[in-house]
Structure formats: structure tokens, C-alpha cells
Amino acid sequence: MAEQTRDTPTQRLIATMARLRGPDGCPWDKEQTLESLKKYLVEESYEVLDAIESGDVERHKEELGDLLLQIAFQSQIREEQGDFCFDDVADRIVQKLVHRHPHVFGDTRVKGTQDVLRNWETLKAAEKDKSAGTEPLGGIPRHLPALHKAHKIQTRAARVGFDWTEVHDVVAKIEEELREVKEALKLGDAEQLREELGDLLFAVVNLSRFRKISAEEALDRTVAKFARRFGDVERRVRQSGKQLADCDLAELDAHWEAVKLEEKSEEGSQKRV
């Protein structure tokens, strides 16, 4: 008797997804479309990021599985439409990886990461259909968060030589944009203010990128810090027998400064340990 080939986890995933979408499958799964699944793809991507930051290996494994499910789900829908299947998706990315790494799978020689990135962009542009254009800034997803999108666009421009050479020039640009924001405030023109604020944010992202810092991550850390401190302010207010709505700005600000002092004291203690 010939030995029976055991299904791989990937094959079982594909078969499970086909069953869920089949005639005797799940009503909810059968109702889903590529459009309805878009939000879940975004949510699962962010949950993977949260899992990475948590340092929880099991959680990371689980969230990667949830993200993989979304890829399998969309591939199943496309297979039902006669377009492609999961294996086609995997095969396409393998081909792309091999083609864009000629220094690994071919004879191309590189000196370091910058050479790799330049080759990647050149090969990527060559892959694009000429009718669709090969602009250096083309192909950046429209739905990326704005700070992340700005970082990618600036990085693309820098790779073709359109970039600052000194950090003080980048800072000067931020100061210039801040002056223009102040002028827009004086004029009271809401549309101009919106435009100038956008220019200021773009310039700040440029400084972050220039110093190899993710503006998206930097802002996210600040948001988390603000949320944590505001939660501590609320705790202090409740301990005093009040509600936030009962306090004026001066009192809330006093609590805020007290929270900051507590944080610095705790940080100092940790450094001395």
C-alpha cells in the first residue's frame, strides 16, 4: 500500500476556507465579498503590530494566523471567480523575491543595503507595465496612514537624489512652515491653515525620516504617553473625591504636572537599581 501523503497546515487552511464558503458552509462566510473584507484586513494587520510590541510570542503567532486567514479568504473568493488561487499568490511572491534579489539568486554584486534598495527600486520600476507609468512615487497605497505614506514618499524621492544633505536644512524647513502656519492663523483662513498645517506635518516627517525615526511610531508613542498620563490625572482627581468635569483647567494642569514628576521620579529610581 502506498504511503498516504499528509496534508500540510497550509493545505488544510485552504480546504477549510473552501468548506466555509461551500454550499453547506457558514452563512456569514458565504456572504462576504472582497469589499466587506477590507476592514478586517486592516484590523488584523494592526493587531499583528500590537502583538509584536507586546513581546508575547503566542499572541504573535495567533495574530499572524488571523492575518493569513484574510489572505486565504480573499484568495478563495478569487478562485471561485476563476481568477487565481492561494498557490498562485504564493508563487507570484516567490518569483518576485527571486527577481528582486539578483545579489542572492544571481550574479549581481552589492556593497550594502543602499545598493540593495536602489536595485530593488530599479527592478520594481522595470516590472511595471509601461502603460501604467514608472514614476518614482507611483504605487504607494492610497489607504496608508498619512504619516507613514509621507515617510514612504520622501524615502522614494531620497533614493533618486531628491533629499536634504544637512539636518539643519531640514530643521530650517520646519521653522519656515511653522511661520507660515502662524501667518495663516492671523489671516483666519481655514483652508490656508489646513494646507499650511499639512506642510508643517510633512516637514516634521522629513526630520523623522532623516534621523531614521518612524514618525508614525513616534506619534503613536506620544499618544500612548498622553493617554497613560491622562488616566493618571483622572485617578488623582477621583482620589480627591471629584470628577474631571468638576475641575478647572488650572487644577487639571496641576495634576498633570504632578503625574509627570511621578514618572520622572520612577524613572530615576529604576536607573539607580
N, C-alpha and C positions, 0 to 999 in steps of 0.2 A: 504494500500500500504506500502510495506516495505521501510524503510528509505534507501536512496541511500548512499553508502559509498563514502566519498570524497577522491580523490586521494591525497596522500601526495606529497610534493615537490620532494622527492626522487623518487617516482614512476613516476612523470611527467618528471623528468630528464631522467630516463631510457627509457620511451616511446618516448621522443623527440629524443634521440640518435638513437633509433631503426628506427624511421621515417627518420632521416637524412641519415641513411645507407641503407634504403629500396629502392625498385625498382623506386619509384617516389621521391626519396630523392635528396640530394645535390651531384653533380658530384665530387666535391673536397672531401667531407667526405667519399664517397664510394671508392675513390681511395686510401685512407690512409691505411697503414699497421702498424704493431707493430714497425717495423724498422723505418718507416718515422716519427712516433710519438715520438720517443725517445728524439729528440731535444726539442720538445715542453714541455715535462715533466720536463726537466732540467730548461728551461727558466721560466716556471710558478713557479717552486719551488723557484728560486731566486727572482722572483717578489713578492712572499709572504714575503720573508725575508725583502725586501725593504719596503714593506707596514708596516710590524711590526715596523721597525726602524723609519718610518715616523710618527708614532703615529696617523695616520689617520684611524679611526675606519671603515668608509665606504669603504675606499680603501682596508683595510684588508679583509673585508667581500667579496668584489668583487674578490680579488685575490685568496682567498680560494675557491671561486666558480669556477674560471678558473682552479685551480689545481684539484678540484673534477671532472671537466669535463674530464680531461685527464684519470682519473681512470674509469669513466663511459665509455669513448671511448674505452679504451683497453678491458674493460670487455665485451662490446658489440661485439667486434671482436672475442674474445674468445668464446662467446656464439654462434656466427654464425658458429664457427669451431666445436661446440659441446663439448667444454672443460669445461667451467664454466660460471656463470653469476655474475652480480653485487651482488646479495644476497649471493652467495657463498663466495665472497670476504669478505663481512661484517660478515658473520657467522664465517669464519675462524679466523678473528681478535678477535672476541668476545671469541671464545674458547681459543685462545692463552692468552688473557688478564686474563681470569679466572684461567687458569692453572698456569700462571707465578706469580699470586698474591695469593698464598695459605694463606698468613697472613691476607688477606681481605676476601676471599671466602672459606677458610678452617680453620684448627686449628693451623697452624704454628705460632710461636711467633717470633717476631723480636725486636731488641733493637733500631734499627735506619736504616738510609739509607744504610750504608755499608752492613748490613745483607741482606737488600732487594736486593742490587746489586749482592752479592755473590750467593744468592738463584736464582736470575734471570739467571746468567751465568750457574749455575749447571743444572737448568731446561731446559735452551736453548740447552745445550750440549746433554742432555738426549733425547730431541726431534729429534735430527739429526739422520738420517739413518746411522747406523754403517758402512755401506759400503762407505759412503761419508767421514767418519772420523769425529772426535770430537776435533780437535786441538783447543787450546785456542784462537789462532789467526785466525781461519778459519771463513769464512762467511762475511768478511768485503768487501763491494762493491769495485770492481776494479776501477770504474769510479769516486770515491770520489776525491775531490781536495786533492793534495798531503799532504798539511799541516794538513788538517782535518783527512786524513787517518792515518798519523803518530801519531796524538793525540789519535785516537781510538785504534791503535795497542799498543801504550805504556800503555794506560789505561787498556786494556785487560791483558797485561803482569803484570801490577802492582797488579791486583786483585788476581793473583795466587802467589804473593810474590816476583816477579822479578822487583824490583824497588830500587831506591836510598832511603837512610834513612835521609840524611842531604843535605840541599840545597847547601852547599859549595862544596860537591862532584859533584853535577850537574854542577855548575859553572866551576869547575876544568876540567870537561869533555869538556865543550865548549872551554876553553883555549887550551886544548890538540888538539882538532880538528882544531882550528884556526892556531896553529903552523904547523900542517900537511898541511893545505891549503897553507901557506907561503912557505913550502918546495916544494910543487907541482908547485907553481909559479916559483920558482928558477929553477926547472928542465925543465920547459917548456913543460911538458907532459899534453896535453889537456885531455886525457882520465882519467889520475890520478887526475887532477884538478877537473874534473866533479864529480868523486867519493868522493873526499875529501870535496867538497862543499856540496854534499848531506849529508855527515856525520855531517858537521857543522850545517846545517839546522835542521837535525834530533835532534841534541843535544840542539839546541835553542828551538825547540818544547817541548823537555823534560822539560826544565826550565819553560816554559809557563804552561805546564800541572801541574808541581809540585807545582806551585803557583796558580793553579786553574784559569788560564787565557787561553782563546782560542787563539792559535797562528794565526788561520785563521782570527778571528775578529781583533786581534791586528794589523796584517799586513794590513788588509783592511782599518782600521782607518788611518794608516800611509800613505797608497796610496791616500786616500781621502784628507789627510792633504797636501801631496805633490802637488796634482792636484789643490787644492784651492790656495796654495801659488804661484804655477807657473802661475796660472791665474792672480793673483795679480801682479806678476812680469811683465807679458805681458801688463797688464793695465797701469802700470807705464811707461813702455817703449813707449807705444803708446801715452801716455800723453806728453812724451818728444819729440814727433814728429818723432820717429824712429820705425823701425820694429825689431823683435827679431834677424833676420839674420844680422842686421847692427851692433849689439853689440858684443864685445869680451867677453870672459869668465869673466874677471875681472869686467866689467861693470854689467853683469848679476848677478854676485855674490854679488855685492854691492846692487843691487835692492833686491836680496833675503834676505840679512841681514836686510835691511830696512823694508821689509814685516814682518819679524819675530819680529822686535822691535815694529811695529804697533800692532801686535797680542798681545804681552805681555802688551802693554800699555792699550789696550782694555780690556784684562782680569783683569788688576789691577783696572780699572775703575768700572767694573762690581762687583768686590769683595767689593768695597767701598760703593756701592749703598745699 
